Amino acid sequence: MRFRLRTLLNKVLGISYMEQHGNQLPIPAAALHDDKATELLRVWVADGKQHVAIAPGVWDDAASWGIMLVDLAKHIANAYEQTTGQNKANVLARLRAGFEGDWES
């Protein structure tokens, strides 16, 4: 029964549950071992556009999402520094410029 429901949701709404994709990032080890872990959002680029799955009810206060976005920006800057050698502060400045530029559009 569950398989048919998932198949129906996938066909009608384009929703897929627990399917794997070759370009999917791995789940962090800490999340695998924490029964209370929750995925906050998933962002894909497909057909030239962003596609997002989000769990909006995780926090009552939207400011918590802002804090998470700042933390995410810092993780991105760390990743750039580790993989390309770019200065973390410069990467954060570019991220902020992109954010502010798109915010105004």
Secondary structure, DSSP 4 states (H G I P E B T S, - for coil): -HHHHHHHHHHHH---SS---TTPPPPPHHHHT-TT----EEEEEETTEEEEEE-GGG-SSTHHHHHHHHHHHHHHHHHHHHHH---HHHHHHHHHHHHHHHHT-
